[in-house]
């Protein structure tokens, strides 16, 4: 069985980018359509940041100095 590829699927990334460009350039697209596409693009960027940051989530459960 092949190992699962880590990271964002490049086809998905390209599709979101293409969709963002097309919807933002479309004068007939509603504000709702535009915000949905922007939200998808932002979520993809957030996922990429989480994957690249080794310390993301490392602070959960850690003792906070302000609480003491």
N, C-alpha and C positions, 0 to 999 in steps of 0.2 A: 504494500500500500504506500502510495507516495505521500511525502510530507506536505502538510498544508502550507501554502505560501503565506508569509507574514506581510503585513502592510495593507495599504489600500489598493484595491483592484484598479489598475490604470484605466481600464475601460469605463469603470464607474466614475472615476475622477474626470475623464474626458467628457463623459455624457453630462455630468452636472455642469461643467464649464460651458459646454455648448448650449445647454438649456438656459443657463443664466444669460448668456449673450443674446440668444434669440428672443427670450421673453422680454428682456430689458429694451431691446430695439423695436419690439412690436408695439405700435401705437394703439392697437386694439386690445392689448392685454390689460386686464383690470388690476387695480392696486393689490387685490387679494392674490391674484396669480403671481404678481411680482414679489410680494412678501413671502409667499410659500417657497419660491425658487431661491430667494436670498437666504431663507431659513435653512434650506437643505445645504446650500453652499457653506454657510457658517457652521453647521453641524459637522460637515465633512472636515473643515479646517480644525475644529475642536478635537475631533478624533485623531487627526494627524499630529496635533500638538501633544495629546495624551500619550500617543505611541512613541514620540521622540523624547519625551521627558521621563527619564528613569526614576526621578524622585516624585512624580505625580502620585498622589495618594499616600505617600510615605508618612505624612503627618497625622493620619487618622489614628486615633488611639494614643497618640503621644501626649505626654504631660505638658500642659500649657502653664507657663510661668505666671500668668495673670490670675489663674484660678487658685493659686496657693496663697 
